Amino acid sequence: MRDSEAGDPREAQEEGQVGGVVEPARGRRRSRLDAQMQLVLDMYASLGGKPVETLTPEEARAQPSPASAVEALLREQGRSTEPEPVAEVMARTIAGPAEEIPVRVYRPASADPLPVLLYFHGGGWVIANGDVYDASARALANAAACMVVSVDYRQAPEHKFPAAHEDAYAAYRWARGRAADVGGDPARVAVAGEGAGANLAAAAAMIARDDGLPVPAYQLLVYPVADYDFETPSYLEHANAKPLNRAMMQWFFGHYLRSPRDADTPAISLARTRDLSGLPPATVITAEVDPLRSEGEMLADRLRQAGIAVDYAIYGGVTHEFFGMGAVVAKAREAVQQAAAGLRRAFES
């Protein structure tokens, strides 16, 4: 569902949910959650996780994730929980600025050399890992017929800003220089990510431009963290949303940033960066019921204003984290196909 089909996202409020209905605020009409998305959210609630913002990072990392809810829902429905098959998955490490960076290489059933998609998982730079986002990497490898290299960058608070960004750029430099070591084509490298991972992907592209390196062939930015502003329309509308809300984002920033001054850097506030020229074309995907929706839309607009080709979509009735839920949410499969179409065009040009 593209932005022209999703309806006005400002109508989706998160004052509370009853029977799949997102309750309105300030007199706006109700917006109904996608029925499949609601099943995932109900299962997620049943797993008994505590509010992330009340936990230590170690406790938060041990919590059930949205991916856990998808697996539990599949079991409840009597369906297989086996991941989407790919031809091969390899664990590797690459050189990083401070220590070796673990990566996982997903290969589809295609001939070498494969185009390369560097993928950065979500989790607010603090929680989650490649295991939690395994479904996204597999889906993109098959749909875009490319090698996906999923990067487990350093996380906060053990490693504060700009550690994750430094690792993301190191992974990009590795892909441009050494992707052939695993059967990839260093001349065809794109970047992708979800949430904080989308922030890392876009930042890596900007750093490459500023360093005089060839920029990525494409950037896939799924509900990117692109600003440090908790008063945007979507933050106000979905302050209490699940599985991501305003308090969680403040908790993530509090652990990753050394001080609020870091938020003013282009790497964090992408949508307020003065110069977005010279960056690669992009697919920007947002979810209607997501506090990050407004900044994703702003980033897409700013890229267009800088002359960058952007394929932008709001997926209606779904929440943050929907992209990797293709096993149970049809709109996730649609979003992956949209993403893959842009990547294929870039890799073939």
Buried (B, 14 or more C-beta within 10 A) or exposed (E): BEBEEBBEBBBBBBEEBEEBBBEBEEEBEEBBBBEBBBBBBEBBBEEEBEEBBEBEBEEBBEBBBBBBBBBBBBEEEEEEEEBBEBEEBEEBEBEBEEEEBBBBBBBBEBEEBBBBBBBBBBBBBBBBBBEBBBBBBBBBBBBBBBBBBBBBBBBBEEBBBBBBBBBBBBBBBBBBEEBBEBBBBBEBBBBBBBBBBBBBBBBBBBBBBEEEBEBBBBBBBBBBBBBBBBEBEBBBBBBBBBBBBBBBBEBBBBBBBEEEEBBEBBBBBBBBBEEBEBBBBBBBBBBBBBBBBBBBBBBBBBBBEBEBBBBBBBBBBBBBBBBBBBBBBBBBBBBBEBBBBBBBBBBEE
